[in-house]
């Protein structure tokens, strides 16, 4: 009986912890319509919103929905994204953000009728890199791995085989807001769905090296 009770308790703790990955996160620029159900976040993306700083276009905006939790150290984060993209620049994916001048957003962006893997890296000013997809996927997995002062961004169609799409600098030894971002800079919003969001802690490489050298 005791073993049964402990098993039920452990299952309850596991389920609660799993749910915390979404239930206990918080909004920056909360959209009007959103829901968490079956460990998935759905939202109607706020119209005319984005994240961008200065370069090329000459303006700065910081007003798109971002649902996040704060993590320190090194980690791996991934999510499955599905969007009903409608207008030019409709986008969704992961965001890693230190502050309004330092962030990375990566995912799918709809540009001129084509689906693109898109990454924007911002350190005071923003840059933009895209990879045009040769097919129209129903969904895409996006993964980011933070190691020391770098973040590697990957995509996958099946959560098994991942291909790198960007390697970018992000200041280390600094807490990072990690979460789910969507924007509709040129449009009237769209339906976005985020599933299987997960953040996994990775041991600090410098600490592991020190431990190895000081056995």
SVG drawing of the C-alpha trace seen along z (x, -y; Angstrom):
<svg xmlns="http://www.w3.org/2000/svg" viewBox="-9 -55 53 57">
<polyline fill="none" stroke="black" stroke-width="0.4" points="0.0,0.0 2.9,-2.3 4.5,-1.6 1.3,-2.4 0.9,-5.7 4.4,-6.7 3.9,-5.8 0.8,-7.9 2.5,-10.8 5.5,-10.5 3.2,-10.5 1.4,-13.6 4.6,-15.4 5.8,-14.5 2.6,-15.7 2.6,-18.9 6.2,-19.7 5.5,-19.0 2.6,-21.4 4.6,-24.1 6.6,-24.6 3.5,-26.5 1.2,-27.2 3.7,-29.2 5.2,-31.2 4.4,-34.9 3.4,-37.3 5.3,-40.2 2.7,-41.9 -0.1,-39.5 -2.5,-39.0 -6.2,-39.4 -7.0,-35.8 -4.9,-32.8 -5.4,-29.5 -3.3,-26.7 -4.8,-23.2 -3.2,-19.8 0.2,-21.4 -0.1,-23.5 -0.3,-27.2 -2.6,-28.7 -3.0,-32.4 -4.4,-34.8 -1.4,-36.9 -1.8,-40.6 -2.1,-42.6 0.7,-45.0 3.3,-43.9 6.9,-42.8 10.4,-42.8 13.1,-44.8 15.7,-47.5 16.8,-50.2 18.9,-48.7 17.7,-48.7 14.2,-49.9 15.0,-52.7 12.4,-52.0 12.3,-50.1 9.4,-48.0 9.1,-45.7 5.4,-44.9 4.7,-41.4 3.4,-38.6 6.1,-36.7 5.3,-34.0 8.4,-33.1 10.2,-31.9 13.7,-33.0 16.6,-30.6 20.3,-30.9 23.2,-29.0 23.3,-26.6 20.2,-24.9 18.4,-23.4 15.0,-24.5 12.7,-23.2 9.1,-23.5 6.8,-22.4 5.1,-25.3 2.1,-25.4 0.8,-28.7 -2.0,-29.7 0.2,-32.4 -1.7,-34.9 0.3,-38.1 3.8,-39.1 6.2,-38.8 3.7,-36.6 6.1,-34.7 6.4,-32.5 9.0,-30.5 11.4,-30.7 12.8,-33.8 15.8,-34.1 15.9,-37.6 18.2,-39.4 16.6,-42.8 15.2,-45.1 18.6,-45.5 19.8,-41.9 17.6,-39.0 17.4,-36.2 14.1,-35.1 14.0,-32.1 11.3,-30.1 9.1,-30.3 8.3,-33.5 6.0,-33.9 7.4,-36.2 6.1,-36.9 4.0,-33.8 6.9,-31.5 7.8,-29.8 11.2,-30.7 13.2,-29.6 14.0,-32.9 16.4,-34.2 16.8,-37.7 19.7,-38.4 19.7,-41.8 22.6,-43.4 21.6,-47.1 20.6,-46.7 18.9,-43.8 20.0,-41.5 17.9,-39.0 18.8,-35.7 16.4,-33.5 16.4,-30.0 13.5,-29.5 11.8,-26.1 11.3,-24.0 8.0,-22.7 5.1,-23.9 5.3,-22.0 2.3,-21.5 4.6,-22.2 8.2,-22.7 10.3,-21.9 12.7,-24.7 15.5,-24.1 18.0,-26.4 21.1,-25.3 22.8,-27.9 26.5,-27.0 28.7,-29.7 28.4,-32.8 26.8,-31.2 23.4,-29.9 22.9,-27.3 19.6,-27.3 18.2,-24.2 15.0,-23.1 13.4,-19.7 10.4,-18.2 10.2,-15.2 12.0,-16.1 14.6,-13.5 16.9,-14.9 17.9,-18.5 19.7,-20.9 21.5,-24.0 20.1,-27.3 22.2,-29.8 25.0,-30.2 24.8,-33.5 26.4,-35.3 24.5,-35.8 26.1,-37.1 26.9,-34.3 26.6,-34.3 23.4,-36.3 19.8,-35.1 17.7,-34.8 14.0,-35.0 13.2,-31.9 9.9,-31.3 7.4,-31.5 7.0,-34.5 4.7,-35.3 4.3,-38.5 2.3,-39.9 4.1,-43.1 2.3,-43.7 -1.0,-41.8 -4.1,-41.5 -2.9,-38.6 -3.2,-34.8 -3.7,-31.6 -0.5,-30.2 0.0,-27.0 3.0,-25.9 3.3,-22.3 5.8,-20.2 7.7,-23.2 10.6,-22.0 13.7,-23.5 16.4,-21.1 19.3,-22.2 22.8,-21.5 25.8,-21.4 28.0,-24.4 31.1,-23.5 33.5,-25.7 32.5,-24.1 32.8,-20.6 36.3,-21.4 37.3,-22.8 36.0,-19.6 37.9,-17.5 41.1,-19.3 40.6,-19.3 39.7,-15.7"/>
</svg>
